[in-house]
Amino acid sequence: MPTFYDPVADAEEASQALRGLAHASRDFGHPEDAYGVIGDLLGGVRSLQQSIEQIAQRHNRHEGRAFDDAGSQAAGIRDAHRAAEQLFDAATALDTVEERLNAASQTAGRIAWHPTPTTIDTDPVDADAIDAEAVDAGAVGSEAAGAESRWVSVVFLQGDEADSVLWLIDRDGPEAAIEYLAGWDVGEETTNAAMENGYVYDTVPTGALDKEATASVYALTYNHDLGHVGLYRRHPIPPEDRLDAETPAPAPVAPTTAAAEPAVAEGGEGRWVRVASFGRTGTERVTGILAELGHVDAIDHLASWDRGEQSTTEAITRGEVYDTLPATPDDRVLASGPYRMLLNPAAGTVSLLRHTPDTPAPAAPAPAAPARRGPELLRSYSSPGAPPAAPAPKNTTAESGPRGGAKKSAPAARAKRAESAGSWFAHPGVSAVKHDRGLGR
């Protein structure tokens, strides 16, 4: 490290640094790195020129202390002036070096280096651990076709943290970014952390404008416009942990496409109710929460707008109740509990839907009472000018009473009492009860 106050120590360190650069620059793994080296050398030449001029000035300024080995001051002053003159000539000669390096730096900056297609070794952890989880992307046959696996999140960066990786992609290509981000993969620990936080996916989660690249067991997604980049690793499911064909598969941990969502079963098991919807500003906020904390916290944030039955009623009023999720091909669908979040960063929209079980169907209305011949039901026979009441039908069936003789049937008795009540619409049963309790006229 430079001292900025000890010229002897700093000069020695600069000499060692240039010596190391002379050895290291014999081979450039990435030729595009030469542009940065040229820029550093250009700055170094300018500092070297300034240092030489300052040393020359010191020779002239301290000439009174100059002597030769024989003790002659005149000879010492003459040599001090000569050394200062030669140092100024060397500093002047560096003007040409500075101009040439500056021109070379500008020319090198216009070069777009393309990466050499080589096999990238993306193994940042123990080789045996990765081999145990690796799935040969080029394998064919029934064994590869029947392999089951998930994608676990290794790292997701956005904003300033993603700028350097996006720059690396532009400079060296996606393979170099995969190799760099694979350094965050610590094997089983990364897998366990992804499972605990819900960052496990059936397919690689990509948005409408995201670009994707793969290498070995890794998949890279990146978006220059939104400024984020993510790396995912394929995690195979061991045969002993796979579900039998007849066993219903569990819901995905964090489905990312509409196809991965559990469909609402036919027969009225439930409906999807839109409880919240936001534009670009809300989308940016949810995207930030999603990147920092995960999809569960992002959905919890939107769920704070859910007011239960009130939200359901408002959604019904707006007509935002659906039999299936209203997701478009560009929507990214994320799930947590009864909620589904539809995120479309390109369109700047985000909405939250809640799965609500069907309410029981309302009971069928009671059949209308059969129309009865005669005047209107609300017209009493006791009203002025009303027609006389029709006589109740006579019971033609008689049975012997306890004291002999004929006993009127119960319907006939109720009809007789209803007739005496003087109202067409009086129910026979009600009239009988009123009569028995002494409430009738």
Salt bridges, closest charged atoms under 4 A:
GLU32 OE2 - HIS30 ND1 3.67
ASP33 OD1 - ARG171 NH1 3.01
GLU63 OE1 - HIS81 NE2 2.07
GLU98 OE2 - ARG46 NH2 2.69
GLU133 OE1 - ARG233 NH1 2.39
GLU133 OE2 - HIS235 ND1 3.84
ASP170 OD1 - HIS224 NE2 3.02
ASP172 OD2 - ARG171 NH2 2.88
ASP185 OD2 - ARG233 NE 2.62
ASP202 OD1 - ARG150 NE 2.95
ASP210 OD1 - HIS228 NE2 3.26
GLU261 OE1 - ARG340 NE 2.22
ASP306 OD2 - ARG354 NE 2.66
GLU314 OE1 - ARG307 NH2 2.89
GLU320 OE1 - ARG274 NE 3.93
GLU320 OE1 - ARG318 NE 2.84
ASP323 OD1 - ARG271 NE 2.53
ASP358 OD2 - ARG271 NH1 3.40
ASP436 OD1 - HIS435 ND1 3.93
